[in-house]
Amino acid sequence: MKQNWPTRGWSFDNRFMTLASTFRSDVAPQARGAIARVLPTEWSEATLRLAPQPVRDIASRTGGVRAGQHLFTHTIAPTVLAYGLWWPWEEGSTISLRVGVDGAGDMTLRLCEAMGIEP
């Protein structure tokens, strides 16, 4: 995803133990394209109730999925999920994406290394 990401500026989010990027909403289509390549399944507030339990657990641990927010996922292994949290800001011109791996132990550290980010 890094090579297709429309902006720079990835950092480590200690609150959720994820990588984070904040960007302007005018590059949202390019960001969605980059996300779709690696996290092809999209959940919204309306569809989350249909998601498998591990996906709902991620949503629960990260504050839920509200209107306008999305949870993107990709199953890596039966108990390992890569995910992205798409969170538009209230002011409407900024979006944050947090990317993590659930159920993989030290996989988050490997993700940081791959993206060139210091945890």
C-alpha positions in Angstrom: 0.0 0.0 0.0 2.9 2.4 0.7 3.9 2.8 -2.9 0.3 3.6 -4.0 -0.5 5.8 -1.1 -1.4 9.4 -2.2 0.3 11.2 0.6 3.3 10.9 2.9 3.2 11.0 6.6 2.6 7.6 8.2 3.1 7.4 11.9 2.5 5.0 14.8 -0.7 5.3 16.8 0.0 4.1 20.3 -3.6 4.2 21.3 -4.6 1.4 18.9 -1.1 0.0 18.1 -1.7 0.8 14.4 0.0 2.8 11.6 -1.8 6.0 10.9 -2.0 8.5 8.0 -4.0 11.7 7.9 -4.9 13.2 4.6 -7.2 15.7 2.8 -10.5 14.4 1.5 -9.6 15.5 -2.0 -7.3 12.5 -2.3 -9.8 10.1 -0.9 -10.4 8.3 -4.2 -6.7 7.6 -4.6 -6.5 6.4 -1.0 -9.5 4.1 -1.5 -7.8 2.7 -4.5 -4.7 1.9 -2.6 -6.7 0.4 0.3 -8.7 -1.8 -2.0 -5.6 -3.5 -3.3 -4.7 -4.8 0.1 -7.8 -4.6 2.2 -10.6 -5.5 -0.3 -13.5 -6.2 2.1 -15.3 -3.1 3.3 -17.7 -2.8 6.3 -19.8 0.2 7.2 -22.1 1.0 10.0 -25.0 -0.6 8.0 -23.1 -3.8 7.2 -21.0 -4.5 10.3 -23.8 -6.6 11.9 -23.2 -9.1 9.0 -19.4 -9.3 9.5 -17.7 -12.3 11.0 -17.1 -12.1 14.8 -13.4 -11.2 14.6 -14.2 -8.2 12.4 -16.9 -7.1 14.9 -14.4 -7.5 17.7 -11.9 -5.2 16.0 -14.7 -2.6 15.5 -15.7 -2.9 19.2 -12.1 -2.5 20.4 -11.6 0.6 18.3 -14.7 2.5 19.2 -17.2 1.1 16.7 -18.0 2.1 13.1 -20.2 5.2 12.9 -21.9 6.8 10.0 -19.3 7.8 7.3 -16.6 5.5 8.8 -15.5 2.2 7.3 -13.6 -0.8 8.4 -11.6 -2.5 5.6 -10.3 -6.0 6.1 -8.3 -8.9 4.6 -8.1 -12.3 6.1 -4.4 -13.4 6.1 -5.0 -16.7 8.0 -8.0 -18.1 9.9 -7.2 -16.1 13.0 -5.2 -13.2 11.5 -6.9 -10.1 10.0 -5.3 -7.1 8.4 -7.6 -4.1 8.8 -7.9 -0.4 8.1 -10.0 2.1 10.0 -11.3 4.9 7.7 -12.3 7.9 9.9 -13.5 11.2 8.4 -13.1 14.1 10.7 -16.1 16.2 11.6 -14.9 19.2 9.7 -15.2 17.2 6.5 -11.9 18.0 4.8 -9.6 15.5 6.6 -9.6 11.7 6.9 -7.5 9.4 9.0 -6.7 5.8 8.2 -5.3 3.5 10.8 -3.9 0.1 9.6 -3.2 -2.8 11.8 -3.0 -6.6 12.0 -5.1 -8.5 14.6 -4.2 -11.9 16.0 -0.6 -11.9 14.8 1.5 -11.1 17.8 4.6 -9.2 16.6 3.1 -8.6 13.1 2.4 -4.9 13.9 6.2 -4.4 14.4 6.9 -6.0 11.1 4.3 -3.7 9.5 6.1 -0.7 11.0 9.4 -1.9 9.6 7.8 -2.5 6.1 6.4 1.1 6.1 9.6 2.6 7.5 7.9 3.8 10.7 9.4 3.8 14.2 6.9 2.4 16.8 
